[in-house]
Amino acid sequence: MTTSKPQDPDSRVVTFQPRKASSPRKPSRAPVEDLRNYERAGDDGPDDYRHRMIMNVMAGVVLVFLVLAGWWIADSMAQLRKNQDCVLSGKRNCAPIDAPIQTR
């Protein structure tokens, strides 16, 4: 093999040696030895679908509440930021106050 001097000293080619074949890995063990401990026993009776549906509705209500609360917080933060940017830019009347019209 003949090597030639590269034209540009920064354009060197580095050759990598292939990795040696390592020993095959052992199959991984299951995190739990026996899943029968976590199975539901068949002698508990039939499923209580009414209770399950009530829990699903309650979970849905909690989820809707959390989404609405997050929306309200994000909107409040955006409005606060908008007012703060207005005040810091030197403008006046950034937060208009609703006052009743006085007639004489």
Protein Blocks (a to p, Z undefined) as FASTA:
>chain_A
ZZdddfblklcccddddddddddddddddfbfblklmpccfklopadfklmmmmmmmmmm
mmmmmmmmmmmmmmmmmmmmmmmmmmmnopahklccddddddZZ
